[in-house]
Amino acid sequence: MQALNASLFPPTSRKTLRSFTSGEAARFVGVSDGYLRQLSLDGLGPVPALSAGGRRSYTPEQIGELRAYLASARPKEALSFLPARQTTEKLQIVAVANFKGGSAKTTTSLYLTQFLALEGYRVLAIDLDPQASLSAMFGYQPEFDIGEGDTLYGAIRYDDARRPMREIVRPTYFTGVSLVPGNLELMEFEHHTPRAMIERSLRGDNLFFRRVGAAIAEVADDFDVVVIDCPPQLGYLTMGALNAATAMLVTIHPQMVDVASMSQFLLMTSDIMSVIEEAGGSLDYDFIRYVVTRHDPNDVPETQIVALLRNLFGEDVLGATVWKSTAIANAGLTKQSLYELEKGSVGRAAYDRALESVNSVNREILDIMKKVWGR
């Protein structure tokens, strides 16, 4: 894996985020490409790089500078350019959950996190899956780059080696995204929690299902949204994440086996969380949504299953679906997302279709968050 990193991301073996075209930057910020061109000609805002063909591009840092400039130049629209949550708006903690493997939990978490960052939000991604695929996508090899106590377990463990959450949060190459990485160490929480429960020495925030929320609260002022990639089982970590969350996204691949698995997941979650609520836990979600992933809209049986889900759950199923796409799969082969790929590295038509489906889903989730904030 180390050798693969070295070959994929020379010469430092570390991922970096590419610059974005003027058109992409304009879409992120919410203005027209022509408006950015005029700003550049007038010498206002950050100075974009010019290619030999005269095309302008902005680094991620320059897009942040552009947001700051526009917020000061157009104060009535400042919130749209710098959309960080206000002091009266609560932190949104979104748990992405399902215990069916292959339902695209990690992919959904990754794309939502990066989309929100590109929209100007401060995002914390928490990898609660011991397999640590989300950490790998953000450039950290769990076997080599994540030491003892560097995962969320370090902030929620039961002994004196517990660390402040602020020491565990680390930056990523993706501007606007911070990460609490994962690795196999997270399984220690599953092993040690029963012993702590038997000892009956835990009270208040020290109860196992409150520890994830208590750790997040330590850094709440630094972020607008927290996205938690839950492990594919309903263990103590997942229960802690669901107790801490203000919202839940349930990913579902439109196949009958997956729908049946999701049914069992919902039944088990309901039963277990009822027990936790009786023990003093709190489940107060702003929203729960089902996200249809890896959807082939030309597949008749899949389309029928999506219709069944909409009939059962109504508006709780997101209107947009993430399409099954070779572009997303090919990007994943090099541990990248569509946002990171250089244009032209995959087929243009496949890229555009896949990116539009991903953006539509994430836009819908963001719109729901804005309603929660009262915007």
Disulfide bonds with the S-S distance in Angstrom:
none
